[in-house]
Amino acid sequence: MPASDPLLDDERLTAIGLFVEAKSALVRRLDEELRRDVGMSLSSYEALIRLGRSPGRRLRQVELSRQLSLTTGGMTRMIDRLAADGLVRRTPCADDRRVSYAELTEEGLRAVERATEVHLVSLQKHFVEPLGEDGVATLAAAARRLRDALVPQVDVR
């Protein structure tokens, strides 16, 4: 048996590997349950919930794509699908013709509310129960610090 390699055994590699593996498994599980129970993908849900929680239930498309880590092309395709389903509409910016907003429709609000009821049950089962309330709070605080350190905050007016 070869001796262990200190470089390859670095705890930072272990920590990020565990984080990525757990995140991937959780996302897969949440997506499966949303698709099965409400016919909505997790990525569509993420777009709708972010719009629903934003002022005026709208965001600049570029800001939404940044928050969802999608390319502008990927965001355009997602908004096209959500708009075709009547869940989102594009609205132009009155001050800048180059800017357009993705805005949640009333139908979109109803859809995201229905999906949220299912999603919260899944989150409780697959996220809160394994970590506990304190673990969720600790993870949220750490994730916020990491996000704030890595993601430039932009003015989204």
C-alpha positions in Angstrom: 0.0 0.0 0.0 1.6 3.3 -1.0 2.1 6.0 1.6 -0.6 8.7 1.6 0.3 11.9 -0.3 -0.1 15.0 2.0 -0.9 17.2 -1.0 -3.8 14.9 -2.1 -5.0 14.4 1.4 -5.4 18.1 2.1 -8.6 18.7 4.2 -9.6 21.6 1.9 -9.9 19.2 -1.0 -12.0 16.9 1.2 -14.3 19.8 2.4 -15.0 21.1 -1.1 -15.5 17.6 -2.5 -18.1 16.8 0.2 -19.8 20.2 -0.4 -20.0 19.7 -4.2 -21.2 16.1 -3.8 -23.9 17.0 -1.3 -25.0 20.0 -3.3 -25.3 17.9 -6.5 -27.3 15.1 -4.7 -29.6 17.7 -3.0 -30.3 19.5 -6.3 -31.0 16.2 -8.1 -33.5 15.2 -5.4 -35.2 18.6 -5.2 -35.5 18.7 -9.0 -37.0 15.2 -9.2 -39.6 16.0 -6.6 -40.6 19.3 -8.1 -40.9 17.7 -11.6 -42.9 14.7 -10.2 -45.3 16.7 -8.0 -45.8 20.0 -9.9 -44.3 19.5 -13.3 -41.7 22.2 -12.8 -37.9 22.0 -13.0 -35.9 23.3 -10.1 -34.2 25.8 -12.5 -37.6 27.2 -13.5 -38.6 27.3 -9.9 -35.4 29.2 -9.0 -36.1 31.8 -11.6 -39.7 32.2 -10.5 -39.0 32.4 -6.8 -36.2 35.0 -7.3 -38.6 37.1 -9.3 -41.4 36.6 -6.7 -39.1 37.8 -4.0 -37.8 40.8 -5.9 -39.2 44.4 -5.7 -42.1 44.7 -8.1 -41.7 40.9 -8.8 -39.2 41.7 -11.5 -35.4 41.7 -12.2 -33.2 42.8 -15.0 -32.7 39.7 -17.2 -28.9 40.1 -16.8 -29.2 40.2 -13.0 -31.4 37.1 -13.0 -28.9 35.3 -15.3 -26.1 36.2 -12.9 -28.1 35.0 -9.8 -28.8 31.7 -11.6 -25.4 31.3 -13.1 -26.8 31.1 -16.6 -25.3 32.5 -19.8 -27.3 35.3 -21.4 -28.4 32.8 -24.1 -29.5 30.2 -21.4 -31.4 33.0 -19.7 -33.1 34.0 -22.9 -34.2 30.4 -23.6 -35.5 30.0 -20.0 -37.5 33.3 -20.2 -38.8 32.3 -23.6 -40.2 29.0 -22.1 -41.6 30.7 -19.0 -43.2 33.4 -21.1 -44.7 30.8 -23.5 -46.3 29.2 -20.4 -47.6 32.6 -19.2 -45.5 32.6 -16.0 -43.2 35.5 -16.9 -43.3 38.5 -19.3 -40.6 40.7 -20.6 -40.9 44.4 -19.9 -38.7 47.1 -21.4 -36.9 49.6 -19.2 -38.4 53.1 -19.6 -34.9 54.7 -19.1 -32.7 52.4 -21.2 -33.9 50.6 -24.3 -31.0 48.1 -24.0 -32.4 46.8 -20.7 -35.3 44.4 -20.3 -36.9 43.0 -17.2 -38.3 39.5 -16.5 -41.5 40.1 -14.6 -43.6 37.5 -12.8 -47.2 37.3 -14.0 -50.2 36.6 -11.8 -50.3 33.1 -13.2 -46.5 32.8 -12.5 -47.1 33.9 -8.9 -49.8 31.3 -8.4 -47.5 28.6 -10.0 -44.6 29.5 -7.8 -46.8 29.5 -4.7 -48.1 26.0 -5.5 -44.5 24.8 -6.2 -43.3 26.4 -3.0 -45.7 24.3 -0.9 -44.2 21.2 -2.3 -40.6 22.5 -2.3 -40.8 23.4 1.4 -41.7 19.8 2.3 -38.8 18.5 0.2 -36.4 21.1 1.8 -37.6 20.1 5.3 -37.0 16.4 4.5 -33.7 16.5 2.6 -32.1 19.7 3.9 -33.4 20.7 7.4 -33.8 17.3 8.9 -30.3 16.1 8.1 -28.6 19.3 9.2 -31.0 20.5 12.0 -32.2 24.1 12.4 -28.8 25.2 13.8 -27.0 23.5 11.0 -29.1 25.3 8.4 -28.5 28.7 10.1 -24.8 28.0 10.2 -24.7 26.9 6.6 -26.7 29.9 5.5 -24.4 32.3 7.2 -21.3 30.6 5.8 -22.8 30.5 2.3 -23.7 34.2 2.5 -20.1 35.1 3.5 -18.8 33.0 0.7 -21.2 34.5 -1.9 -20.5 38.0 -0.8 -16.7 37.4 -1.1 -17.0 35.9 -4.5 -19.9 37.5 -6.2 -19.7 41.2 -7.0 -22.9 43.0 -5.8 -24.3 45.1 -8.6 -26.8 47.9 -8.6 -30.0 46.4 -10.0 -32.1 49.5 -10.4 
